[in-house]
């Protein structure tokens, strides 16, 4: 993709290199912010460049622009995480509806509820759901690969519910 450009909302984005990461950037970051992000990162240590391993990396010319680009990426991934987490919860819920004794799905559903509760507003209802799912994992696979983690998470959730 070297030198390939694309336009999104009037912003021209030039991909920095070939390979899976440049394709990732193009597919995932096509937004009005993408031009700023890719442009700003081009001068940073995080730029996708084909340099020898020992090559010295230059600091960005404009640290404020680079900082803003990293901030925008942070916002992008943060917002996406919440929507992806809700999507994951929906899929795990469907899995356990279809197969009630699917221990791994119960564990990961519990983990998703737990994560959402911790990252959100410390939602007690989500903690209770997480606790139930961790316990269901242990019911179906008491000596499973995730059993110790489930027990640790149960203790952590119980502390949050006090």
Secondary structure, DSSP 4 states (H G I P E B T S, - for coil): -TT-EEEETTEEEE---SSHHHHHHHHH--SHHHHHHHHHHHTSTTS-----TTPPPPPPS-HHHHHHHHHHHHHHHHHHHHHHHHHHHHHHHHHHHH-TT-HHHHHHHHHHHHHHHHHTT--HHHHHHHHHHHHHHHHH-TTSTTHHHHHHHHHHHHHHT-
